[in-house]
Every structure is written in structure tokens, then in C-alpha cells.
């Protein structure tokens, strides 16, 4: 029996497109959308140079049409005139709170957009609740998460992610003290008490970039609590 897989991909456009080309669903946080307001999450949009090849590959994989784009917003402060909602290029599911749903329904949404409210604590929604809503709309088996640090926090904390794709670049950016720069995960401290370990399953080089795939140890019962 095939098991639904939940992946995350962060890094170079080509690597993200390679993940999106196979995905049935792409989950995006409102913050990620706010940082790239004109974007639509398909492999063709991420890496236009290979648009025809990606379409052919999706057809060969038995995937008909673009992936469902899922936008997660706690407060419902989204502009439904943005391309991801209004272009008709992709089906869209907005997962939000009851308050967020009321806010969104003040706007006119296109026929391609569905709005679903889930239980929440304030504006915080459980990752499992988001996945449950996705399953009601799309029966696909591969879900790609391109959320920001707060959305990823919940997927890691609830042990829902099955695999992580991360690109490392040979660049030292640096940071200032208290500069409020985002990290991969924010809002919850895992280490040292409950660190999230992973096992390397794939490693590739693209120019000077290193693309790696890791699988969280909870997938196969790994336990590294005693590793120094």
C-alpha cells in the first residue's frame, strides 16, 4: 500500500521545481506568499526554462493538471486578487481559522478557490488539521510543504514530515545581534531535550551548491538521544 508522503523543499529553484513536478499538493504559509506575491506554485512557474519537460513528466507520472496549492493563514488577511488565487492556473485551498474564514469571505473568490476553517488556538492551527483538510480535497499521495519557519515548526513538532530537501550554498551571510532574521524553524526549541534528527538519504552537487535529502528518524524508529 502506498503511504502519503509529506516533504519539505528549501533552496535552489531547480531543486524546488524537481520536487514540485512530482507533488500532488503544495502547502505554503501566508508569510511565504507575502514574500513572493506574484508566484504560483507549479514546477513550470518555479523553473520556466523546463516548463514543457515538466508538463510531459507529470503526464507520464499520471498526474493530471497542476498541484493543489494550499495557503495556510491564521488571520485570513490574504489578497484574493493575487495570481495564485485569481489566475485560474491552479486549484487553491485556503486553510484558516473561523475568524480568518469570515475575513476572507468579505472578498469575492474565484471558482478555483476553496476556503476551509479548522479549530485553532488563536491563529495557531495544528499541522494535522491542515493535512486532514487537504485529504478531503485531494487524494494525492505526495505533499510538498514550502512553508516558512513557523509553519514548519508545527509539522516538525507533530512528526508529520517524511523527508526534507535542503540546499546548502557556500555563502557566509552573517547576522547582527537581535536582528530578528528567520531561521529554518522558529517558535519552538527542540534541542537539547527533543532534537529532531534525520538520516541522510541522498546527496548531490549542483555547481557549488550541495543538495541533500534527509529522512526524520521517527520514520524508521531511530533514536539518537545518546549521541554526543
Order of alpha helices (4+ residues) and beta strands (2+ residues): beta-alpha-beta-alpha-alpha-alpha-beta-alpha-beta-alpha-beta-alpha-beta-alpha-beta-beta-beta
